[in-house]
Amino acid sequence: MITNAERRFIEQWRDQKSGPKWKYYLLFSMAWSVVSFLVIFFLLKLFTNLWQTGGPNLIYLLLTIAVLVGFFSTHFTYVTNEKKYHAIMEREKKSKR
């Protein structure tokens, strides 16, 4: 028996992954990159004085780190949601037998 939360998850996940996989990765990687850049930027600004010692190349380093964090966050989310989706579907197949 599928719960309401699982039903919502299935509907939302099917909708999110309905297009090509690269579009999902592009959209969510960009979103996670922006979020991670802002978090890293403000934490560094708050707790260190790297802006005075890091020079102009520090921003490029932060952008690179943010893009990598964004991509890996997207990949982790995609894989986790796929596993959850398949586990729910398998459980439903077994319960209908």
C-alpha angles and dihedrals in degrees: 000000000000117000122223091254091053091047090053090047091051093049094046094044093049089050094048095048096038093104130054117310093237091060091054091049093046095050098044095038089056092048094048090045092056092047094046092046091053093047094047092044096052094042091052091045091049101045106028142037095224090131090072096043102029098063127203094313091068092079091055090051091050092049091051093049091047092052092049092048089047093052095046092046089053092048092048091049093048094049093045093049092047091052091048092048093050092046091054092047092049091048090051092049091052093047092052093055 
